């Protein structure tokens, strides 16, 4: 009987020490001046006379915070392999097999996931004997193949062809230096690259 009286007295004193009016957020509970909810020796929150179940707050009466909805993980990109073909042309000075800059070709090959073929076809302008130009176009294609191999391109993927002066693209008149300059497009090696690229969708 004395124990019950002591608990009741403690409760009365605690409620007296609290501001009987609870903060709006804790409207159904007994709070102190700092708006902290009073708890009994068992850790339970003390209700005031206005408490109803809908006034339960997180941490009291079994109510727990709702877990924040996690943002969905971004969908993994769909990766596919696609066939890719690109063509380049390397041009030569008159009666020359000296290869110019192949950086753009090598860099492009480096973007491929898989290199299938590098087809090289040499050409020559019509100045001079046709048989000589046939061999000149071959040597140009071979020079390009050697240059690409030195840059790290797999030589086993390369094929060499040569057409001499039989596939002109320039339409020129004139003589001497003017004609030689005009015929530059015919002094070339056509480079066709076949491979596959990795594409994200």
C-alpha positions, 0 to 999 in steps of 0.5 A, a space after each residue: 500500500 505504501 509503495 503504491 502511494 509512493 509511486 502515485 506521489 511521484 507521478 503527481 510531483 512529476 506532473 506538477 513539475 511538468 507544464 501540464 500543457 504539452 507541446 503541439 507535437 507531443 500533445 498527448 504526453 506529459 512533458 517538462 519545460 524542454 518539451 521532453 516526454 516524461 517516462 516511468 521507470 519502465 521507460 514508458 511514455 506518460 500520457 496526459 488526459 488528452 492522449 488518444 491512440 492517434 496522438 502516439 509519437 515516434 518512440 512511444 507506444 510502439 510507434 517507429 519511424 517510417 523508413 525513408 524510401 530509398 531511391 531506386 538504383 539506376 538501371 544498368 546500361 544495356 550494352 550491345 556490340 555493333 558492327 562498324 566500318 570506317 574508311 580513310 585515305 592517305 595521300 602521297 607526293 609524286 613518285 613517293 611511298 613516304 607515308 604521312 600521319 596515320 594517327 587518326 587511323 590508329 586512334 580509331 582502331 583503338 576505339 574498337 572492341 574488336 578489329 576484324 579487318 584492315 583493307 589497304 588498296 594502293 593507287 597511283 596517278 597516270 603519269 609514267 608507265 602503267 606497269 611502273 605505277 602498278 608496282 608503285 601503288 603496291 609499294 604504297 600499300 605495303 608502306 602503310 601496312 608497315 607503318 600501322 604495324 609499327 603503331 601496334 595494329 595487328 598485321 595479321 588483320 591487314 590485307 593489301 591490294 593495288 590498282 595502279 592508275 586504274 581507279 582515278 578520282 581526279 579530273 585534271 588538265 594542264 602540264 608539269 607541276 600544275 598537273 602533278 598537284 591536281 593529280 594528288 587524289 590519285 596518289 593514295 592508299 584507301 584504308 577500310 577498317 572493319 570491326 565491332 564497337 561496344 555501344 551502351 543504350 
